[in-house]
């Protein structure tokens, strides 16, 4: 398909994919706007031609803008299996991350979200209600997840699903009244804190916001008097109060209205919300006076106070507050905020040295604190100390289903070793450590070793370890999905082997359908890597020429 474009324009086109505007799919054509350039692709007799309003396109060149549209159009022109998507949405939505092995759920969620994102380009009217269904189902499974890792993965999925819904609404606007009712009912019926109606403000528009406000006011009026001994009554009043506060702060930041609200619904963060409303109204000095008078400010209150000091150019006061925040919770975000106010005072080095001393003095450092300490050691030329901390982080990553964390820790370790001319030593020590884990724990630890071998480019050794420990189709699929983010070409043969094992080793009737789903993932990776999927599919079907497989492939649109 991309033979029309030279390699430089192909690479530029891939970088422009995110700049492609809404598609218009016509008979045999795809029309789109890329960076204010009008693009039209036409396919006929197996040949793809492109027209673009840029200088190169007007000269007959298949330009980078045409490449960007062509990369995304692959999934637009292919028929969409809405029923299969609905099944996948329900499958992910009715389950939740397991506290022990949360990445298993995350793999399925990530696959679904990627599929929905790609389908939205050409079929937003189909994906928009699917996103709404997914967000609601995820909301029902978001409490008591059992571990920070599980909650983080669930939270990421909710955020991606909400972002996808917004994008679908951009491409296919929803009815503002219906969307407003859906958003309010979602907040009222499910945990309200996970969803912010402000994310949908553009899709709702003035009409939708007015409908949302009427729905909120009606719910508030319909509340029976709160019974402090009735858990349901207390919960309902708390939910409606939270939604009202969120709406007032975001859309009606009037100090008097907020003060009246907090008089009726006293809560710890009320002073901060009023200060934010004052700042939004341009009344910065009033906001400062308000917060400075609060005797015991929360972390959020201190953050807002430092912000206000910065607005007024009071950098010493801002730095003092930023240091207090960092000292209470030393992580990279608070350190960056501290540096931002230290710079106008020419105190960046002083702030960095003080931050190092604070981190070194902690009795217990978590991974975030260690990560920051290693980074700061590097800025100070303390490379041995940085490498020591990076090794500690790598060594602490649990084996089994935390491969992305391990990959990040591995590359950070090598980066720390480079100034010491110890990259090979660090590599050898890292893989020796993983082999020791495999010797103790077996196949679960072997998935981590195989994944990292692929990441390091040692594919021959990776396959040797996979065969030695007889990894099954699910373990290989897990490795491939962890690779797919940054190494799609390396992930393809791993997923192909997973599909083969699904057919060869499983005996249930669903094995062909499962193999078809894996092959659909493989097709996506081929497109992402700019490779031809047809040869791969032909080889697979020739080796496994079964009517049930062919039926599953047809159902998957392959």
C-alpha positions as CSV (number, residue, x, y, z in Angstrom):
1,X,0.0,0.0,0.0
2,X,2.8,2.4,0.9
3,X,5.0,1.7,-2.1
4,X,3.8,5.1,-3.4
5,X,5.6,7.0,-0.7
6,X,9.4,7.1,-0.1
7,X,10.7,6.1,3.3
8,X,11.1,9.6,4.7
9,X,7.6,10.6,3.8
10,X,6.3,7.3,5.2
11,X,8.0,8.0,8.6
12,X,6.7,11.6,8.6
13,X,3.2,10.3,7.8
14,X,3.2,8.0,10.8
15,X,4.1,10.9,13.0
16,X,1.1,12.9,11.6
17,X,-1.5,10.2,12.3
18,X,-2.7,12.0,15.5
19,X,-3.3,15.2,13.4
20,X,-5.8,13.5,11.1
21,X,-9.2,15.0,11.4
22,X,-12.6,13.3,11.0
23,X,-12.9,10.9,8.0
24,X,-15.5,11.1,5.3
25,X,-15.8,7.6,3.7
26,X,-17.3,7.8,0.1
27,X,-17.6,5.1,-2.6
28,X,-14.0,4.0,-3.1
29,X,-12.6,7.1,-1.5
30,X,-11.6,8.4,1.9
31,X,-11.5,12.2,2.4
32,X,-9.9,13.8,5.5
33,X,-8.1,17.0,6.7
34,X,-4.5,16.7,8.0
35,X,-2.8,19.8,9.3
36,X,-5.2,22.0,7.3
37,X,-4.4,20.1,4.1
38,X,-7.2,18.5,2.2
39,X,-6.5,14.8,1.4
40,X,-8.4,12.4,-0.9
41,X,-7.4,8.8,-1.3
42,X,-8.9,6.6,-4.0
43,X,-8.6,2.8,-4.3
44,X,-9.2,1.0,-7.5
45,X,-7.9,-2.2,-9.1
46,X,-5.6,-2.8,-6.2
47,X,-3.9,0.6,-6.6
48,X,-4.0,3.4,-4.1
49,X,-3.8,7.0,-5.3
50,X,-3.7,10.1,-3.2
51,X,-4.4,13.8,-3.8
52,X,-3.3,16.5,-1.3
53,X,-3.4,20.3,-1.3
54,X,0.1,20.6,0.0
55,X,2.9,21.6,-2.5
56,X,4.2,18.1,-2.8
57,X,0.8,16.6,-3.2
58,X,-0.1,19.2,-5.9
59,X,3.0,18.0,-7.7
60,X,1.7,14.4,-7.8
61,X,3.7,13.1,-4.9
62,X,2.1,10.6,-2.5
63,X,3.0,12.9,0.4
64,X,3.2,12.4,4.2
65,X,-0.4,13.7,4.6
66,X,-1.6,11.0,2.3
67,X,0.4,8.4,4.2
68,X,-1.1,9.5,7.5
69,X,-4.7,9.1,6.2
70,X,-3.8,5.8,4.5
71,X,-2.4,4.3,7.8
72,X,-5.6,5.1,9.6
73,X,-7.9,4.3,6.7
74,X,-6.9,0.6,6.8
75,X,-9.4,0.1,9.6
76,X,-12.0,2.6,8.4
77,X,-12.8,0.8,5.1
78,X,-12.9,-2.6,6.8
79,X,-16.4,-3.7,7.9
80,X,-16.9,-3.3,11.7
81,X,-18.2,-6.3,13.7
82,X,-20.3,-4.3,16.2
83,X,-21.6,-7.5,17.8
84,X,-18.1,-8.8,18.6
85,X,-17.2,-5.3,20.0
86,X,-20.3,-5.4,22.2
87,X,-19.3,-8.8,23.5
88,X,-15.8,-7.6,24.3
89,X,-17.1,-4.5,26.1
90,X,-19.3,-6.7,28.3
91,X,-16.5,-9.2,28.9
92,X,-14.1,-6.5,30.1
93,X,-16.8,-4.5,31.8
94,X,-18.1,-7.2,34.0
95,X,-14.7,-8.3,35.3
96,X,-12.1,-6.5,37.3
97,X,-8.3,-6.5,37.9
98,X,-7.2,-9.4,40.1
99,X,-5.2,-8.2,43.1
100,X,-2.5,-10.8,42.5
101,X,-2.2,-10.8,38.7
102,X,-3.9,-7.5,37.6
103,X,-2.1,-7.4,34.2
104,X,-4.2,-10.3,32.9
105,X,-7.3,-8.0,33.0
106,X,-5.3,-5.0,31.8
107,X,-4.2,-6.9,28.6
108,X,-7.8,-7.5,27.7
109,X,-8.8,-4.0,28.5
110,X,-6.0,-2.5,26.6
111,X,-6.8,-4.6,23.5
112,X,-10.4,-3.6,23.6
113,X,-9.6,0.1,24.1
114,X,-7.2,0.0,21.2
115,X,-9.8,-1.6,19.0
116,X,-12.4,1.0,19.9
117,X,-10.0,3.8,19.3
118,X,-9.2,2.6,15.8
119,X,-12.9,1.8,15.1
120,X,-13.9,5.4,16.2
121,X,-12.0,6.8,13.2
122,X,-14.5,5.4,10.7
123,X,-17.4,4.3,12.9
124,X,-17.9,6.9,15.7
125,X,-21.7,6.4,15.7
126,X,-21.1,2.8,16.7
127,X,-18.3,3.2,19.2
128,X,-19.9,6.2,21.1
129,X,-22.6,4.1,22.8
130,X,-20.1,1.3,23.3
131,X,-17.8,3.6,25.2
132,X,-20.8,4.8,27.3
133,X,-21.6,1.2,28.1
134,X,-18.0,0.4,29.0
135,X,-17.6,3.4,31.3
136,X,-20.7,2.5,33.2
137,X,-19.7,-1.2,33.6
138,X,-16.2,-0.2,34.7
139,X,-17.7,2.1,37.3
140,X,-19.6,-0.8,38.9
141,X,-16.4,-2.7,39.4
142,X,-14.1,0.0,40.8
143,X,-14.4,-0.4,44.5
144,X,-12.4,-2.6,46.8
145,X,-9.9,-3.8,44.2
146,X,-7.5,-5.1,46.7
147,X,-4.2,-3.6,45.6
148,X,-2.7,-0.3,44.4
149,X,-1.6,-1.9,41.1
150,X,-5.1,-3.2,40.4
151,X,-6.7,0.2,41.2
152,X,-4.1,2.0,39.0
153,X,-4.9,-0.3,36.0
154,X,-8.6,0.1,36.5
155,X,-8.3,3.9,36.8
156,X,-6.2,4.1,33.6
157,X,-8.8,2.1,31.7
158,X,-11.6,4.4,32.9
159,X,-9.6,7.4,31.9
160,X,-8.9,6.0,28.4
161,X,-12.5,5.0,28.0
162,X,-13.7,8.5,28.9
163,X,-11.1,10.1,26.5
164,X,-12.4,7.7,23.8
165,X,-16.0,8.7,24.5
166,X,-15.0,12.4,24.1
167,X,-13.2,11.7,20.8
168,X,-16.2,9.7,19.5
169,X,-18.5,12.6,20.4
170,X,-16.2,15.0,18.4
171,X,-16.5,12.8,15.3
172,X,-20.2,12.0,15.8
173,X,-21.9,14.5,18.1
174,X,-24.3,13.0,20.6
175,X,-27.7,14.4,21.4
176,X,-26.8,16.9,24.2
177,X,-29.9,16.1,26.3
178,X,-29.4,12.4,26.2
179,X,-25.7,12.7,27.0
180,X,-26.4,15.0,29.9
181,X,-29.0,12.5,31.4
182,X,-26.5,9.6,30.9
183,X,-23.7,11.6,32.6
184,X,-25.8,12.6,35.6
185,X,-27.3,9.2,36.1
186,X,-23.9,7.6,35.9
187,X,-22.6,9.9,38.7
188,X,-25.7,9.4,40.8
189,X,-25.9,5.6,40.5
190,X,-22.2,4.7,40.5
191,X,-19.2,6.0,42.5
192,X,-19.3,9.7,41.6
193,X,-15.6,10.5,42.3
194,X,-14.3,8.6,39.3
195,X,-16.1,10.7,36.6
196,X,-15.9,14.4,36.0
197,X,-18.7,16.0,33.8
198,X,-16.2,18.7,32.9
199,X,-14.6,16.2,30.6
200,X,-17.7,16.2,28.4
201,X,-18.2,20.0,28.4
202,X,-17.6,20.4,24.7
203,X,-19.8,17.5,23.8
204,X,-22.6,18.7,26.1
205,X,-22.5,22.3,25.0
206,X,-24.8,25.0,26.6
207,X,-27.9,22.9,25.9
208,X,-26.5,19.8,27.5
209,X,-25.1,21.6,30.5
210,X,-28.5,23.2,31.1
211,X,-30.2,19.8,31.0
212,X,-27.5,18.4,33.4
213,X,-28.2,21.3,35.8
214,X,-31.9,20.8,35.7
215,X,-31.4,17.0,36.4
216,X,-29.1,17.9,39.3
217,X,-31.5,20.4,40.8
218,X,-34.4,18.0,40.5
219,X,-32.4,15.2,42.3
220,X,-31.5,17.7,45.1
221,X,-35.1,18.7,45.5
222,X,-36.3,15.1,45.6
223,X,-34.0,14.1,48.4
224,X,-35.8,13.1,51.6
225,X,-34.4,14.7,54.8
226,X,-31.2,13.0,55.7
227,X,-31.4,10.3,58.4
228,X,-28.0,10.0,60.0
229,X,-28.8,6.4,61.1
230,X,-29.7,5.2,57.6
231,X,-26.6,4.3,55.6
232,X,-28.5,4.7,52.2
233,X,-29.8,8.1,53.2
234,X,-26.4,9.4,54.2
235,X,-24.8,8.0,51.0
236,X,-27.4,9.6,48.7
237,X,-27.0,13.0,50.3
238,X,-23.2,12.7,50.1
239,X,-23.4,11.7,46.4
240,X,-25.7,14.6,45.4
241,X,-23.6,17.1,47.5
242,X,-20.4,15.9,45.8
243,X,-22.0,16.3,42.3
244,X,-23.3,19.8,43.2
245,X,-19.9,20.9,44.5
246,X,-18.2,19.6,41.3
247,X,-20.6,21.4,39.1
248,X,-20.5,24.7,41.0
249,X,-16.7,24.8,41.1
250,X,-16.4,23.9,37.4
251,X,-19.2,26.0,35.8
252,X,-20.5,28.5,38.4
253,X,-17.5,29.7,40.4
254,X,-19.4,32.3,42.4
255,X,-18.0,32.9,45.8
256,X,-21.3,33.7,47.4
257,X,-23.0,30.7,45.9
258,X,-20.1,28.4,47.0
259,X,-20.1,29.9,50.5
260,X,-23.8,29.2,50.8
261,X,-23.3,25.7,49.5
262,X,-20.5,24.9,52.1
263,X,-22.6,26.4,54.9
264,X,-25.2,23.8,54.0
265,X,-22.6,21.1,53.3
266,X,-19.5,21.6,55.4
267,X,-16.5,19.6,54.2
268,X,-12.7,19.8,54.7
269,X,-11.9,21.0,51.2
270,X,-14.3,23.9,51.1
271,X,-11.7,26.6,51.7
272,X,-9.7,25.3,48.7
273,X,-12.7,25.3,46.4
274,X,-13.6,28.8,47.4
275,X,-10.0,30.0,46.8
276,X,-10.0,28.3,43.3
277,X,-13.3,30.1,42.5
278,X,-11.8,33.4,43.6
279,X,-8.7,32.8,41.5
280,X,-10.9,31.9,38.5
281,X,-12.8,35.2,38.9
282,X,-9.5,37.1,39.0
283,X,-9.7,37.9,42.7
284,X,-6.3,36.6,43.5
285,X,-5.6,38.8,46.6
286,X,-8.9,37.7,48.2
287,X,-8.1,34.1,47.4
288,X,-4.7,34.5,49.1
289,X,-6.2,36.1,52.2
290,X,-8.8,33.4,52.4
291,X,-6.3,30.5,52.3
292,X,-3.7,32.1,54.5
293,X,-6.3,32.4,57.3
294,X,-7.0,28.6,57.2
295,X,-5.3,27.2,60.3
296,X,-4.7,23.6,59.1
297,X,-4.5,23.4,55.3
298,X,-4.7,20.2,53.4
299,X,-2.2,19.2,50.8
300,X,-4.5,20.5,48.1
301,X,-4.8,23.8,50.1
302,X,-1.0,24.2,50.2
303,X,-0.8,23.5,46.5
304,X,-3.4,26.2,45.7
305,X,-1.6,28.6,48.1
306,X,1.7,28.1,46.4
307,X,0.0,28.6,43.0
308,X,-1.4,31.9,44.2
309,X,2.0,33.1,45.5
310,X,3.5,32.3,42.1
311,X,0.7,34.4,40.4
312,X,1.6,37.3,42.6
313,X,5.4,36.8,42.1
314,X,6.0,36.0,45.8
315,X,8.5,33.2,44.9
316,X,10.1,32.9,48.4
317,X,6.7,32.3,49.9
318,X,5.8,29.9,47.1
319,X,9.1,28.0,47.6
320,X,8.6,27.7,51.3
321,X,5.1,26.1,50.7
322,X,6.4,23.9,47.9
323,X,9.2,22.6,50.2
324,X,6.7,21.7,52.9
325,X,4.7,19.8,50.3
326,X,7.7,17.9,49.0
327,X,8.9,17.1,52.5
328,X,5.6,15.5,53.4
329,X,5.3,13.6,50.1
330,X,8.6,13.5,48.2
331,X,8.0,12.4,44.6
332,X,8.9,13.8,41.2
333,X,5.8,15.9,40.6
334,X,6.3,17.8,43.8
335,X,10.1,18.1,43.1
336,X,9.4,19.7,39.7
337,X,6.9,22.1,41.2
338,X,9.6,23.0,43.8
339,X,12.2,23.6,41.0
340,X,9.8,25.9,39.1
341,X,9.6,28.3,42.0
342,X,13.3,27.9,42.9
343,X,14.4,29.0,39.4
344,X,13.3,32.7,39.7
345,X,15.3,32.7,43.0
346,X,18.5,31.2,41.4
347,X,18.2,28.4,43.9
348,X,17.8,25.3,41.7
349,X,21.0,23.7,42.9
350,X,20.2,24.5,46.5
351,X,16.7,22.9,46.1
352,X,18.1,19.8,44.4
353,X,20.7,19.3,47.1
354,X,18.1,19.7,49.8
355,X,15.8,17.3,48.0
356,X,18.6,14.7,47.9
357,X,19.2,15.0,51.6
358,X,15.5,14.7,52.3
359,X,15.2,11.5,50.2
360,X,18.4,10.0,51.7
361,X,17.0,10.6,55.2
362,X,13.7,8.7,54.6
363,X,13.4,5.6,56.7
364,X,11.4,3.9,54.0
365,X,11.5,4.8,50.4
366,X,9.0,3.6,47.8
367,X,9.7,3.1,44.2
368,X,8.7,6.7,43.2
369,X,11.1,8.2,45.8
370,X,13.9,5.8,44.8
371,X,13.3,6.7,41.1
372,X,13.6,10.4,41.9
373,X,16.7,9.9,44.1
374,X,18.5,8.0,41.3
375,X,17.6,10.8,38.8
376,X,19.0,13.5,41.2
377,X,22.1,11.5,41.8
378,X,22.6,11.5,38.1
379,X,22.2,15.3,37.8
380,X,24.9,15.7,40.5
381,X,27.3,13.3,38.8
382,X,27.0,10.7,41.5
383,X,26.7,7.9,39.0
384,X,27.6,5.0,41.2
385,X,24.9,6.0,43.7
386,X,22.4,6.3,40.9
387,X,23.3,2.9,39.5
388,X,23.0,1.3,43.0
389,X,19.5,2.7,43.4
390,X,18.5,1.7,39.9
391,X,19.6,-1.9,40.6
392,X,17.5,-1.9,43.8
393,X,14.4,-0.8,41.8
394,X,15.0,-3.5,39.2
395,X,15.6,-6.2,41.8
396,X,12.4,-5.4,43.6
397,X,10.0,-5.8,40.6
398,X,8.0,-9.0,41.3
399,X,8.3,-11.7,38.7
400,X,5.4,-12.9,36.6
401,X,2.9,-10.3,35.5
402,X,4.7,-6.9,36.0
403,X,6.7,-6.9,32.7
404,X,6.1,-3.3,31.8
405,X,7.5,-2.1,35.2
406,X,10.5,-4.4,34.7
407,X,11.1,-3.1,31.2
408,X,11.2,0.5,32.5
409,X,13.5,-0.5,35.3
410,X,15.8,-2.3,32.9
411,X,16.3,0.6,30.6
412,X,16.7,3.0,33.5
413,X,19.4,0.7,34.9
414,X,21.3,0.6,31.6
415,X,21.1,4.4,31.4
416,X,22.5,4.8,34.9
417,X,25.3,2.3,34.0
418,X,26.4,4.1,30.8
419,X,28.4,6.9,32.4
420,X,30.3,4.2,34.3
421,X,31.1,2.2,31.1
422,X,29.2,-0.7,32.8
423,X,26.3,-1.3,30.4
424,X,27.4,-4.9,29.6
425,X,27.9,-5.6,33.3
426,X,24.5,-4.3,34.1
427,X,22.9,-6.4,31.3
428,X,24.6,-9.5,32.5
429,X,23.7,-8.9,36.1
430,X,20.0,-8.2,35.2
431,X,19.6,-11.4,33.2
432,X,21.5,-13.5,35.8
433,X,19.0,-12.2,38.4
434,X,16.1,-13.2,36.3
435,X,17.5,-16.6,35.6
436,X,17.9,-17.1,39.4
437,X,14.2,-16.3,39.7
438,X,13.3,-18.8,37.0
439,X,15.3,-21.5,38.8
440,X,13.3,-20.8,41.9
441,X,9.8,-20.1,40.6
442,X,9.5,-21.7,37.1
443,X,7.2,-20.7,34.2
444,X,5.7,-17.6,35.8
445,X,9.2,-16.1,36.2
446,X,10.2,-17.3,32.8
447,X,7.6,-15.0,31.1
448,X,9.5,-12.1,32.6
449,X,12.8,-13.4,31.4
450,X,11.5,-14.1,27.9
451,X,9.9,-10.6,27.6
452,X,13.0,-8.8,28.6
453,X,15.1,-10.9,26.2
454,X,12.9,-9.8,23.4
455,X,13.1,-6.2,24.6
456,X,16.9,-6.5,24.6
457,X,16.9,-7.8,21.0
458,X,18.1,-11.4,21.9
459,X,15.2,-13.1,20.1
460,X,17.1,-16.4,19.7
461,X,17.7,-16.8,23.4
462,X,14.1,-15.6,24.1
463,X,12.6,-18.5,22.0
464,X,15.0,-20.9,23.6
465,X,13.8,-20.1,27.1
466,X,10.2,-20.1,26.0
467,X,10.6,-23.6,24.5
468,X,12.6,-24.8,27.5
469,X,9.8,-23.8,29.9
470,X,7.0,-24.8,27.6
471,X,5.2,-21.5,27.8
472,X,1.5,-21.8,26.9
473,X,-0.6,-19.7,24.6
474,X,-1.8,-17.3,27.3
475,X,1.7,-16.7,28.7
476,X,3.0,-16.0,25.2
477,X,0.1,-13.7,24.4
478,X,0.8,-11.8,27.7
479,X,4.4,-11.4,26.6
480,X,3.4,-10.2,23.1
481,X,1.0,-7.6,24.5
482,X,3.6,-6.2,26.8
483,X,6.0,-6.0,23.8
484,X,3.4,-4.5,21.4
485,X,3.6,-0.9,22.8
486,X,7.1,-0.3,21.7
487,X,8.2,-3.4,19.8
488,X,5.3,-4.4,17.5
489,X,7.6,-6.2,15.1
490,X,9.0,-8.4,17.9
491,X,5.5,-9.1,19.2
492,X,4.1,-10.5,15.9
493,X,5.9,-13.9,15.9
494,X,5.1,-14.3,19.6
495,X,1.4,-13.8,19.0
496,X,1.5,-16.1,16.0
497,X,3.0,-18.8,18.2
498,X,0.3,-18.1,20.8
499,X,-2.4,-18.6,18.1
500,X,-0.8,-21.9,17.0
501,X,-0.7,-23.2,20.6
502,X,-4.3,-22.2,21.1
503,X,-5.3,-24.5,18.3
504,X,-2.8,-27.3,18.9
505,X,-3.1,-27.7,22.6
506,X,-6.6,-26.6,23.6
507,X,-9.5,-29.0,23.1
508,X,-12.5,-26.8,23.7
509,X,-14.8,-25.7,20.9
510,X,-13.8,-22.0,21.4
511,X,-10.2,-22.5,20.5
512,X,-10.7,-21.5,16.9
513,X,-12.6,-18.4,17.9
514,X,-9.8,-17.5,20.3
515,X,-7.2,-18.0,17.6
516,X,-9.2,-15.7,15.3
517,X,-9.2,-13.0,18.0
518,X,-5.4,-13.4,18.3
519,X,-5.0,-13.1,14.6
520,X,-7.0,-9.9,14.6
521,X,-4.5,-8.5,17.1
522,X,-1.7,-9.7,14.8
523,X,-3.3,-7.8,11.9
524,X,-3.4,-4.6,13.9
525,X,0.3,-5.0,14.8
526,X,1.2,-5.5,11.1
527,X,-0.6,-2.3,10.2
528,X,1.1,-0.4,13.0
529,X,4.5,-1.6,11.8
530,X,3.8,-1.0,8.1
531,X,4.0,-4.7,7.2
532,X,1.8,-6.8,4.9
533,X,-0.5,-9.1,6.9
534,X,-1.7,-11.1,3.9
535,X,1.4,-13.4,3.8
536,X,1.2,-14.1,7.5
537,X,-2.4,-15.0,7.3
538,X,-1.9,-17.2,4.3
539,X,0.9,-19.1,6.0
540,X,-1.2,-19.6,9.1
541,X,-4.3,-20.8,7.3
542,X,-2.2,-23.2,5.1
543,X,-0.8,-24.8,8.3
544,X,-4.2,-25.0,10.0
545,X,-6.7,-25.4,7.2
546,X,-9.8,-26.1,9.3
547,X,-13.3,-25.0,8.4
548,X,-13.9,-23.9,12.0
549,X,-10.8,-21.7,11.9
550,X,-11.9,-20.2,8.5
551,X,-15.3,-19.5,10.0
552,X,-13.7,-17.8,13.0
553,X,-11.5,-15.7,10.8
554,X,-14.5,-14.6,8.7
555,X,-16.3,-13.6,11.9
556,X,-13.3,-11.5,12.9
557,X,-13.3,-9.8,9.5
558,X,-10.1,-11.4,8.3
